[in-house]
Amino acid sequence: MADVLSQGEIDALLSALSTGEMDADELKKEETQKKVKTYDFKRALRFSKDQIRSLTRIHENFARLLTTQLSAQLRTFVQISVASVDQLPYDEFIRSVPKQTILNVFEPYPLDGRFVLEVNPNIAYAMLDRLLGGQGESYNKVENLTEIESKIMTQLFQRTLETFREAWLSVEEIDPMMDDLEVNPQFLQLVSPNETVVVISFSTTIGESSGMMNICLPHVVIESLLPKLSVHLWMQTKKKERQPGEIEALELNIKRAPLDVAVELGHSNITIEEFVHLSVGDTIELNQSIDDLLRMSVGGSPKYKVQPGKVKDNLAVQIVEDIEEEELLYDER
């Protein structure tokens, strides 16, 4: 970042220019000279700004989905938001997390490799306490996790991975599965120490407890997806090509679909007393003449005007004309 001059330094600079102690042309020459920028090969920037923005959008969506899921599951206030997205060496990420924490290692099939979701113990134990019927109190005993607590946490974060899969659907259909639950980052070796990783940090609040969650995505694992993280690719609309015979198969399936068809002979209004005294052989007068066309409904909607008849020994109708939309509107009035 460029140095910011104080008001006194600005006044001294203007005074030196006005008295001739400094030459404005010489200052311009210095500006045009090539400047050397230090580059640390141990902190290689292997993700473009465009790709970082795309990863940010994906995980902002993940944060929203996870907030909804955990709120319903834990029945308490949950707020999760993306705090930062950085690329750094894997060794630096490992040194930045606490010595005792919750590390969820998972395999993002079909990608070759592993990701890690690091959850601050304050957050993890608040969620565990809520699942066990408590108030969501946070207490840190990560070094003494019981087998039951480990099992509950594993199931909890496996459901979290379902939300992670949903957030990534716009880029790639992955099926993440829990591989291990670790508490000591020194025993976790996903990639080589100098390998570049993207770390997405989430500011998390569960009830009265707050802390950070971090997702570590190694470059070598998501390298095949990097072209899909381009904004230009996202903006393009690909036209799906029809497979040979696909249209014919769709038409055939549609033709075989069952359809409810009903013909109305007419309507009549009678009293309750007349209805109660109905018996076999009685005649009910309908609201239309025998010469009027009947109405046929298809799927519950009036569609055709038909006339009744017989085909061999079966009752049948013959379609005479379509029912216009204007006629339906008039009947509704």
C-alpha positions in Angstrom: 0.0 0.0 0.0 1.4 3.5 -0.9 2.5 5.7 2.0 0.0 8.5 3.0 1.6 11.9 3.5 0.7 14.0 6.4 -0.4 17.6 5.9 3.0 18.8 7.2 4.9 16.6 4.6 2.6 17.9 1.8 3.3 21.5 2.8 7.1 20.8 2.9 6.9 19.2 -0.6 5.1 22.1 -2.1 7.5 24.5 -0.5 10.5 22.6 -1.9 9.0 22.6 -5.4 8.3 26.4 -5.3 11.8 27.3 -4.1 13.5 25.0 -6.6 15.0 22.6 -4.1 13.2 19.8 -5.9 12.6 19.4 -9.7 9.2 18.3 -10.8 10.6 16.7 -14.0 12.9 14.6 -11.9 10.0 13.3 -9.9 8.1 12.4 -13.1 11.2 10.4 -14.3 11.3 8.4 -11.1 7.6 7.6 -11.6 8.2 6.2 -15.1 11.1 4.0 -14.1 10.4 0.3 -13.7 9.7 -0.8 -10.2 10.7 -4.2 -8.9 8.1 -6.1 -7.0 9.1 -8.8 -4.5 7.7 -12.2 -5.2 7.8 -15.0 -2.7 7.8 -18.4 -4.4 6.9 -20.1 -1.2 3.6 -18.1 -1.3 2.8 -18.7 -5.0 -0.5 -17.1 -6.0 -2.0 -19.9 -8.1 -5.6 -18.7 -8.0 -6.6 -15.7 -10.1 -8.8 -12.9 -8.7 -11.6 -14.1 -10.9 -11.4 -17.6 -9.4 -11.2 -16.3 -5.9 -14.4 -14.2 -6.5 -16.2 -17.4 -7.8 -15.1 -19.4 -4.7 -16.3 -16.5 -2.5 -19.8 -16.6 -4.2 -20.0 -20.4 -3.9 -19.2 -20.3 -0.2 -21.4 -17.4 0.5 -24.2 -19.6 -0.8 -22.9 -22.4 1.4 -23.0 -20.1 4.5 -26.7 -19.2 3.8 -27.7 -22.8 3.3 -25.8 -24.0 6.3 -27.4 -21.2 8.5 -30.8 -22.5 7.5 -29.9 -26.2 8.1 -28.3 -25.7 11.5 -31.1 -23.3 12.7 -33.6 -26.0 12.0 -31.5 -28.9 13.4 -30.3 -27.2 16.5 -33.4 -25.1 17.2 -31.4 -22.0 18.2 -30.0 -18.8 16.7 -27.4 -19.5 14.0 -25.5 -16.9 12.0 -22.8 -17.9 9.5 -21.1 -15.6 7.0 -17.9 -15.6 5.0 -15.2 -13.5 6.8 -12.3 -13.9 4.3 -11.0 -16.0 1.4 -7.2 -16.3 1.2 -4.6 -18.4 -0.6 -1.6 -19.4 1.3 0.8 -22.4 1.8 -0.6 -25.4 3.5 2.0 -25.2 6.2 0.9 -21.7 7.1 -2.7 -22.8 7.4 -1.8 -25.7 9.8 0.2 -23.3 12.0 -2.7 -20.8 12.1 -5.2 -23.2 13.6 -5.3 -24.0 17.3 -3.2 -26.9 18.6 -6.4 -28.7 19.7 -9.4 -28.2 17.4 -12.1 -30.2 15.5 -10.8 -31.2 12.0 -13.2 -32.9 9.7 -11.4 -34.5 6.8 -13.6 -35.5 3.8 -13.1 -36.8 0.3 -14.9 -34.8 -2.4 -15.6 -37.7 -4.8 -15.0 -37.8 -7.8 -12.1 -35.3 -7.1 -8.8 -37.0 -6.2 -7.7 -35.8 -2.8 -9.2 -34.5 0.5 -10.6 -31.3 1.9 -10.7 -30.3 5.6 -13.3 -28.4 7.6 -11.8 -26.9 10.8 -14.3 -26.0 13.4 -13.4 -24.0 16.6 -14.1 -26.2 19.7 -16.4 -23.4 21.1 -18.7 -23.8 18.1 -18.4 -27.6 17.9 -19.3 -28.1 21.6 -22.1 -25.6 21.5 -23.7 -27.6 18.6 -23.0 -30.9 20.5 -24.6 -29.5 23.7 -27.8 -28.5 21.7 -28.0 -31.9 20.1 -27.9 -33.6 23.5 -30.7 -31.4 24.9 -28.6 -28.6 26.5 -28.7 -24.8 26.2 -25.9 -24.7 23.7 -23.2 -24.0 26.3 -19.6 -23.9 25.1 -16.9 -25.8 27.0 -13.6 -27.0 25.6 -12.5 -30.6 26.3 -11.4 -31.5 22.8 -8.5 -33.6 24.0 -11.0 -35.9 25.9 -13.6 -36.6 23.2 -15.6 -39.7 24.1 -16.5 -42.3 21.5 -20.2 -41.2 21.6 -19.3 -37.5 21.2 -17.0 -38.3 18.3 -19.8 -40.4 16.6 -22.4 -37.6 17.1 -20.0 -34.9 15.7 -19.2 -37.1 12.7 -22.9 -37.5 11.9 -23.5 -33.8 12.4 -20.7 -32.7 10.0 -21.6 -35.4 7.5 -25.0 -33.6 7.2 -23.1 -30.4 6.8 -21.3 -31.8 3.8 -24.7 -32.4 2.1 -25.1 -28.6 2.2 -21.6 -28.2 0.8 -22.5 -30.5 -2.1 -25.6 -28.4 -2.8 -23.5 -25.2 -2.8 -21.1 -26.6 -5.4 -23.8 -27.9 -7.8 -23.5 -24.8 -10.1 -19.9 -25.8 -10.8 -19.5 -29.5 -10.3 -21.6 -32.4 -8.9 -19.5 -33.7 -6.0 -20.3 -36.3 -3.3 -18.3 -35.4 -0.2 -17.9 -38.2 2.4 -16.4 -38.0 5.9 -13.1 -39.7 6.0 -11.8 -38.9 9.5 -12.3 -36.7 12.6 -9.0 -35.4 14.0 -8.2 -33.1 16.9 -4.5 -32.4 16.4 -3.5 -30.5 13.2 0.1 -31.7 13.4 -1.1 -35.2 12.6 -3.0 -34.0 9.5 -1.0 -34.0 6.2 -3.3 -33.4 3.3 -0.7 -32.1 0.8 3.0 -31.0 0.9 3.8 -28.0 3.2 4.4 -25.6 0.3 1.3 -26.6 -1.7 -1.0 -23.6 -2.2 -4.4 -23.9 -0.6 -7.5 -21.7 -0.5 -8.8 -21.1 3.0 -12.4 -19.8 3.4 -13.1 -18.5 6.9 -16.6 -18.3 8.3 -17.6 -16.1 11.2 -20.0 -18.3 13.1 -22.5 -17.7 16.0 -24.4 -20.6 17.6 -26.7 -19.3 20.3 -24.4 -17.4 22.8 -21.2 -19.0 21.4 -19.1 -17.6 18.6 -16.0 -18.6 16.8 -14.5 -19.4 13.3 -14.9 -22.3 10.9 -12.4 -22.7 8.1 -12.5 -24.8 4.9 -9.2 -25.7 3.3 -9.2 -26.4 -0.4 -5.8 -27.6 -1.8 -5.0 -26.3 -5.3 -3.9 -29.7 -6.5 -7.4 -31.1 -5.6 -9.6 -28.5 -7.3 -7.2 -27.8 -10.2 -9.4 -29.6 -12.7 -12.3 -27.3 -11.7 -10.5 -24.0 -12.1 -11.6 -23.4 -15.7 -15.2 -23.7 -14.5 -14.7 -21.0 -11.9 -14.4 -18.4 -14.6 -17.2 -15.8 -14.6 -17.2 -15.8 -18.4 -18.0 -19.5 -18.3 -20.8 -19.0 -15.7 -22.4 -16.3 -18.0 -22.4 -18.6 -21.0 -25.6 -20.5 -21.7 -24.9 -23.9 -23.2 -27.5 -25.3 -25.4 -28.1 -28.9 -24.7 -27.8 -31.2 -27.7 -30.5 -33.7 -28.2 -29.4 -37.4 -28.3 -30.6 -39.4 -31.3 -34.1 -40.8 -30.7 -34.6 -38.6 -27.6 -37.5 -36.6 -29.1 -39.2 -39.7 -30.4 -38.9 -41.4 -27.0 -40.4 -38.3 -25.4 -43.3 -38.2 -27.8 -44.0 -41.9 -27.3 -44.0 -41.5 -23.5 -46.4 -38.6 -23.7 -48.7 -40.5 -26.0 -48.8 -43.4 -23.4 -49.6 -41.0 -20.5 -53.1 -41.7 -19.1 -55.6 -38.8 -19.3 -58.9 -38.3 -17.6 -61.8 -37.5 -20.0 -65.3 -36.7 -18.8 -68.5 -35.7 -20.6 -71.2 -33.7 -18.9 -74.8 -34.5 -19.9 -76.1 -31.4 -18.1 -77.0 -30.0 -14.7 -80.2 -29.8 -12.7 -81.4 -28.2 -9.4 -83.6 -30.2 -7.1 -84.7 -29.8 -3.5 -83.6 -31.9 -0.6 -87.1 -33.3 -0.3 -87.1 -34.4 -4.0 -83.7 -35.9 -3.6 -84.8 -37.9 -0.6 -87.8 -39.4 -2.4 -85.9 -40.3 -5.6 -86.5 -43.9 -6.7 -85.7 -46.2 -9.6 -87.4 -45.1 -12.8 -87.7 -41.4 -11.9 -86.7 -38.8 -14.5 -84.6 -35.7 -13.8 -84.9 -32.9 -16.2 -81.5 -31.4 -17.2 -80.8 -27.8 -18.1 -80.3 -28.4 -21.9 -82.1 -29.8 -24.8 -81.4 -33.3 -26.3 -80.3 -31.4 -29.5 -77.6 -29.4 -27.7 -74.0 -30.3 -27.8 -72.4 -31.7 -24.7 -69.2 -30.5 -23.0 -66.1 -32.7 -22.7 -63.5 -32.0 -20.1 -59.9 -33.2 -20.4 -57.9 -33.3 -17.3 -60.6 -31.3 -15.5 -60.7 -28.5 -18.0 -63.4 -28.0 -20.6 -61.9 -28.6 -24.0 -64.4 -29.9 -26.7 -68.1 -29.8 -27.7 -69.3 -33.3 -28.5 -72.5 -35.1 -29.5 -73.5 -38.5 -28.0 -73.9 -41.7 -29.9 -73.1 -45.4 -30.0 -70.3 -47.4 -31.5 -71.5 -51.0 -31.9 -72.9 -51.6 -28.4 -70.9 -49.0 -26.6 -71.8 -45.4 -25.7 -69.6 -42.9 -27.4 -69.2 -39.2 -28.2 -68.1 -37.5 -31.4 -66.0 -34.3 -31.1 -67.7 -31.5 -33.1 -65.7 -28.4 -32.2 -63.3 -26.9 -29.7 -64.4 -24.7 -26.8 -63.0 -21.2 -27.3 -61.5 -19.4 -24.4 -64.0 -16.6 -24.8 -66.9 -19.0 -24.1 -65.3 -20.2 -20.9 -64.9 -16.6 -19.7 -68.6 -15.9 -20.5 -69.8 -19.0 -18.7 -67.8 -18.0 -15.6 -69.6 -14.7 -15.5 
